């Protein structure tokens, strides 16, 4: 079974990517939808218990925030895949302004300051980059040499 963890700024395309790539196969676990950490934990626990693939669709900017998901998934023998959404702050702010319920700009800036690149040492089995272009999403293989460049 697969646990997918998204990492990236607000308005970087995470939820749209979920709908395009994972909607038919994975449960979406999102604080935006569930509103509380308790509900999030309960839904994830149910996915782990029933061996249901899932996606954690949150910003997950720090290793510490990602660790709770990775540790639980690994304990349940899930394969953990990370998708890091490369994006420019200015692009995210512009896309955010088009939302029906935009996030305060300070939220995007705060997440950008905390954003840490993921590493295999965290427990990921696979890591990928995602970029949102005019033509749609581009998924690229993780490249350690290029991973020192944060798109902010």
C-alpha positions as protocol buffer text, in pm:
chain_id: "A"
residue {
  index: 1
  type: UNK
  ca { x: 0 y: 0 z: 0 }
}
residue {
  index: 2
  type: UNK
  ca { x: 103 y: 355 z: -62 }
}
residue {
  index: 3
  type: UNK
  ca { x: 111 y: 665 z: 156 }
}
residue {
  index: 4
  type: UNK
  ca { x: 170 y: 985 z: -39 }
}
residue {
  index: 5
  type: UNK
  ca { x: 287 y: 1302 z: 132 }
}
residue {
  index: 6
  type: UNK
  ca { x: 263 y: 1637 z: -45 }
}
residue {
  index: 7
  type: UNK
  ca { x: 500 y: 1920 z: 50 }
}
residue {
  index: 8
  type: UNK
  ca { x: 476 y: 2275 z: -75 }
}
residue {
  index: 9
  type: UNK
  ca { x: 338 y: 2623 z: -41 }
}
residue {
  index: 10
  type: UNK
  ca { x: -29 y: 2704 z: -34 }
}
residue {
  index: 11
  type: UNK
  ca { x: -160 y: 2753 z: -391 }
}
residue {
  index: 12
  type: UNK
  ca { x: 126 y: 2551 z: -542 }
}
residue {
  index: 13
  type: UNK
  ca { x: -124 y: 2306 z: -694 }
}
residue {
  index: 14
  type: UNK
  ca { x: -131 y: 2025 z: -439 }
}
residue {
  index: 15
  type: UNK
  ca { x: -508 y: 1972 z: -424 }
}
residue {
  index: 16
  type: UNK
  ca { x: -548 y: 2006 z: -801 }
}
residue {
  index: 17
  type: UNK
  ca { x: -268 y: 1753 z: -848 }
}
residue {
  index: 18
  type: UNK
  ca { x: -446 y: 1515 z: -611 }
}
residue {
  index: 19
  type: UNK
  ca { x: -766 y: 1541 z: -815 }
}
residue {
  index: 20
  type: UNK
  ca { x: -580 y: 1479 z: -1140 }
}
residue {
  index: 21
  type: UNK
  ca { x: -346 y: 1200 z: -1027 }
}
residue {
  index: 22
  type: UNK
  ca { x: -490 y: 1027 z: -718 }
}
residue {
  index: 23
  type: UNK
  ca { x: -865 y: 1092 z: -688 }
}
residue {
  index: 24
  type: UNK
  ca { x: -966 y: 747 z: -816 }
}
residue {
  index: 25
  type: UNK
  ca { x: -717 y: 549 z: -607 }
}
residue {
  index: 26
  type: UNK
  ca { x: -626 y: 727 z: -281 }
}
residue {
  index: 27
  type: UNK
  ca { x: -818 y: 878 z: 10 }
}
residue {
  index: 28
  type: UNK
  ca { x: -744 y: 1249 z: 51 }
}
residue {
  index: 29
  type: UNK
  ca { x: -647 y: 1350 z: 404 }
}
residue {
  index: 30
  type: UNK
  ca { x: -648 y: 1728 z: 430 }
}
residue {
  index: 31
  type: UNK
  ca { x: -673 y: 1964 z: 726 }
}
residue {
  index: 32
  type: UNK
  ca { x: -854 y: 2207 z: 497 }
}
residue {
  index: 33
  type: UNK
  ca { x: -1136 y: 1952 z: 475 }
}
residue {
  index: 34
  type: UNK
  ca { x: -1119 y: 1780 z: 813 }
}
residue {
  index: 35
  type: UNK
  ca { x: -1055 y: 2097 z: 1019 }
}
residue {
  index: 36
  type: UNK
  ca { x: -902 y: 1919 z: 1323 }
}
residue {
  index: 37
  type: UNK
  ca { x: -592 y: 1709 z: 1390 }
}
residue {
  index: 38
  type: UNK
  ca { x: -811 y: 1457 z: 1572 }
}
residue {
  index: 39
  type: UNK
  ca { x: -1020 y: 1395 z: 1259 }
}
residue {
  index: 40
  type: UNK
  ca { x: -703 y: 1378 z: 1052 }
}
residue {
  index: 41
  type: UNK
  ca { x: -549 y: 1117 z: 1287 }
}
residue {
  index: 42
  type: UNK
  ca { x: -867 y: 910 z: 1289 }
}
residue {
  index: 43
  type: UNK
  ca { x: -900 y: 904 z: 910 }
}
residue {
  index: 44
  type: UNK
  ca { x: -533 y: 818 z: 865 }
}
residue {
  index: 45
  type: UNK
  ca { x: -562 y: 544 z: 1127 }
}
residue {
  index: 46
  type: UNK
  ca { x: -857 y: 396 z: 939 }
}
residue {
  index: 47
  type: UNK
  ca { x: -659 y: 401 z: 613 }
}
residue {
  index: 48
  type: UNK
  ca { x: -364 y: 229 z: 781 }
}
residue {
  index: 49
  type: UNK
  ca { x: -587 y: -30 z: 946 }
}
residue {
  index: 50
  type: UNK
  ca { x: -773 y: -114 z: 623 }
}
residue {
  index: 51
  type: UNK
  ca { x: -463 y: -88 z: 399 }
}
residue {
  index: 52
  type: UNK
  ca { x: -623 y: 193 z: 198 }
}
residue {
  index: 53
  type: UNK
  ca { x: -382 y: 410 z: -3 }
}
residue {
  index: 54
  type: UNK
  ca { x: -396 y: 777 z: 100 }
}
residue {
  index: 55
  type: UNK
  ca { x: -255 y: 1121 z: 27 }
}
residue {
  index: 56
  type: UNK
  ca { x: -164 y: 1373 z: 297 }
}
residue {
  index: 57
  type: UNK
  ca { x: -265 y: 1696 z: 122 }
}
residue {
  index: 58
  type: UNK
  ca { x: -119 y: 1959 z: 356 }
}
residue {
  index: 59
  type: UNK
  ca { x: 179 y: 2194 z: 323 }
}
residue {
  index: 60
  type: UNK
  ca { x: 403 y: 1968 z: 540 }
}
residue {
  index: 61
  type: UNK
  ca { x: 692 y: 2216 z: 527 }
}
residue {
  index: 62
  type: UNK
  ca { x: 918 y: 2067 z: 796 }
}
residue {
  index: 63
  type: UNK
  ca { x: 1078 y: 1731 z: 860 }
}
residue {
  index: 64
  type: UNK
  ca { x: 914 y: 1729 z: 1202 }
}
residue {
  index: 65
  type: UNK
  ca { x: 565 y: 1771 z: 1056 }
}
residue {
  index: 66
  type: UNK
  ca { x: 626 y: 1496 z: 799 }
}
residue {
  index: 67
  type: UNK
  ca { x: 772 y: 1252 z: 1054 }
}
residue {
  index: 68
  type: UNK
  ca { x: 440 y: 1163 z: 1218 }
}
residue {
  index: 69
  type: UNK
  ca { x: 293 y: 1056 z: 884 }
}
residue {
  index: 70
  type: UNK
  ca { x: 605 y: 872 z: 769 }
}
residue {
  index: 71
  type: UNK
  ca { x: 652 y: 687 z: 1098 }
}
residue {
  index: 72
  type: UNK
  ca { x: 289 y: 571 z: 1111 }
}
residue {
  index: 73
  type: UNK
  ca { x: 288 y: 464 z: 746 }
}
residue {
  index: 74
  type: UNK
  ca { x: 617 y: 275 z: 779 }
}
residue {
  index: 75
  type: UNK
  ca { x: 491 y: 96 z: 1091 }
}
residue {
  index: 76
  type: UNK
  ca { x: 193 y: -25 z: 887 }
}
residue {
  index: 77
  type: UNK
  ca { x: 425 y: -144 z: 605 }
}
residue {
  index: 78
  type: UNK
  ca { x: 317 y: 127 z: 359 }
}
residue {
  index: 79
  type: UNK
  ca { x: 546 y: 251 z: 82 }
}
residue {
  index: 80
  type: UNK
  ca { x: 597 y: 626 z: 143 }
}
residue {
  index: 81
  type: UNK
  ca { x: 617 y: 855 z: -158 }
}
residue {
  index: 82
  type: UNK
  ca { x: 688 y: 1227 z: -129 }
}
residue {
  index: 83
  type: UNK
  ca { x: 591 y: 1490 z: -384 }
}
residue {
  index: 84
  type: UNK
  ca { x: 768 y: 1822 z: -340 }
}
residue {
  index: 85
  type: UNK
  ca { x: 589 y: 2108 z: -520 }
}
residue {
  index: 86
  type: UNK
  ca { x: 848 y: 2344 z: -664 }
}
residue {
  index: 87
  type: UNK
  ca { x: 701 y: 2691 z: -693 }
}
residue {
  index: 88
  type: UNK
  ca { x: 776 y: 3058 z: -676 }
}
residue {
  index: 89
  type: UNK
  ca { x: 624 y: 3257 z: -390 }
}
residue {
  index: 90
  type: UNK
  ca { x: 499 y: 3522 z: -631 }
}
residue {
  index: 91
  type: UNK
  ca { x: 321 y: 3261 z: -844 }
}
residue {
  index: 92
  type: UNK
  ca { x: 154 y: 3108 z: -537 }
}
residue {
  index: 93
  type: UNK
  ca { x: 40 y: 3449 z: -416 }
}
residue {
  index: 94
  type: UNK
  ca { x: -107 y: 3525 z: -760 }
}
residue {
  index: 95
  type: UNK
  ca { x: -289 y: 3188 z: -778 }
}
residue {
  index: 96
  type: UNK
  ca { x: -408 y: 3232 z: -419 }
}
residue {
  index: 97
  type: UNK
  ca { x: -576 y: 3561 z: -511 }
}
residue {
  index: 98
  type: UNK
  ca { x: -785 y: 3371 z: -768 }
}
residue {
  index: 99
  type: UNK
  ca { x: -926 y: 3134 z: -502 }
}
residue {
  index: 100
  type: UNK
  ca { x: -1278 y: 3175 z: -372 }
}
residue {
  index: 101
  type: UNK
  ca { x: -1136 y: 3158 z: -17 }
}
residue {
  index: 102
  type: UNK
  ca { x: -776 y: 3283 z: -34 }
}
residue {
  index: 103
  type: UNK
  ca { x: -523 y: 3211 z: 238 }
}
residue {
  index: 104
  type: UNK
  ca { x: -383 y: 3528 z: 399 }
}
residue {
  index: 105
  type: UNK
  ca { x: -59 y: 3619 z: 219 }
}
residue {
  index: 106
  type: UNK
  ca { x: 129 y: 3601 z: 550 }
}
residue {
  index: 107
  type: UNK
  ca { x: 41 y: 3231 z: 563 }
}
residue {
  index: 108
  type: UNK
  ca { x: 219 y: 3163 z: 234 }
}
residue {
  index: 109
  type: UNK
  ca { x: 520 y: 3369 z: 341 }
}
residue {
  index: 110
  type: UNK
  ca { x: 535 y: 3191 z: 679 }
}
residue {
  index: 111
  type: UNK
  ca { x: 525 y: 2848 z: 513 }
}
residue {
  index: 112
  type: UNK
  ca { x: 799 y: 2955 z: 269 }
}
residue {
  index: 113
  type: UNK
  ca { x: 1026 y: 3050 z: 560 }
}
residue {
  index: 114
  type: UNK
  ca { x: 979 y: 2708 z: 722 }
}
residue {
  index: 115
  type: UNK
  ca { x: 997 y: 2499 z: 405 }
}
residue {
  index: 116
  type: UNK
  ca { x: 1263 y: 2227 z: 424 }
}
residue {
  index: 117
  type: UNK
  ca { x: 1354 y: 2004 z: 132 }
}
residue {
  index: 118
  type: UNK
  ca { x: 1265 y: 1641 z: 198 }
}
residue {
  index: 119
  type: UNK
  ca { x: 1533 y: 1373 z: 214 }
}
residue {
  index: 120
  type: UNK
  ca { x: 1538 y: 997 z: 182 }
}
residue {
  index: 121
  type: UNK
  ca { x: 1679 y: 987 z: 535 }
}
residue {
  index: 122
  type: UNK
  ca { x: 1334 y: 1091 z: 661 }
}
residue {
  index: 123
  type: UNK
  ca { x: 1201 y: 754 z: 546 }
}
residue {
  index: 124
  type: UNK
  ca { x: 1068 y: 826 z: 199 }
}
residue {
  index: 125
  type: UNK
  ca { x: 1089 y: 530 z: -39 }
}
residue {
  index: 126
  type: UNK
  ca { x: 1048 y: 760 z: -339 }
}
residue {
  index: 127
  type: UNK
  ca { x: 1072 y: 1137 z: -386 }
}
residue {
  index: 128
  type: UNK
  ca { x: 955 y: 1341 z: -683 }
}
residue {
  index: 129
  type: UNK
  ca { x: 938 y: 1704 z: -785 }
}
residue {
  index: 130
  type: UNK
  ca { x: 615 y: 1855 z: -917 }
}
residue {
  index: 131
  type: UNK
  ca { x: 597 y: 2179 z: -1113 }
}
residue {
  index: 132
  type: UNK
  ca { x: 283 y: 2353 z: -1234 }
}
residue {
  index: 133
  type: UNK
  ca { x: 330 y: 2495 z: -1583 }
}
residue {
  index: 134
  type: UNK
  ca { x: 98 y: 2655 z: -1837 }
}
residue {
  index: 135
  type: UNK
  ca { x: 55 y: 2308 z: -1991 }
}
residue {
  index: 136
  type: UNK
  ca { x: -23 y: 2140 z: -1657 }
}
residue {
  index: 137
  type: UNK
  ca { x: 170 y: 1939 z: -1403 }
}
residue {
  index: 138
  type: UNK
  ca { x: 522 y: 1814 z: -1471 }
}
residue {
  index: 139
  type: UNK
  ca { x: 651 y: 1536 z: -1246 }
}
residue {
  index: 140
  type: UNK
  ca { x: 1027 y: 1486 z: -1231 }
}
residue {
  index: 141
  type: UNK
  ca { x: 1248 y: 1230 z: -1063 }
}
residue {
  index: 142
  type: UNK
  ca { x: 1425 y: 1346 z: -749 }
}
residue {
  index: 143
  type: UNK
  ca { x: 1776 y: 1471 z: -813 }
}
residue {
  index: 144
  type: UNK
  ca { x: 1993 y: 1515 z: -506 }
}
residue {
  index: 145
  type: UNK
  ca { x: 2227 y: 1747 z: -698 }
}
residue {
  index: 146
  type: UNK
  ca { x: 1940 y: 1980 z: -786 }
}
residue {
  index: 147
  type: UNK
  ca { x: 1760 y: 1951 z: -454 }
}
residue {
  index: 148
  type: UNK
  ca { x: 1962 y: 2225 z: -287 }
}
residue {
  index: 149
  type: UNK
  ca { x: 1766 y: 2482 z: -490 }
}
residue {
  index: 150
  type: UNK
  ca { x: 1447 y: 2586 z: -316 }
}
residue {
  index: 151
  type: UNK
  ca { x: 1203 y: 2755 z: -548 }
}
residue {
  index: 152
  type: UNK
  ca { x: 1088 y: 3042 z: -332 }
}
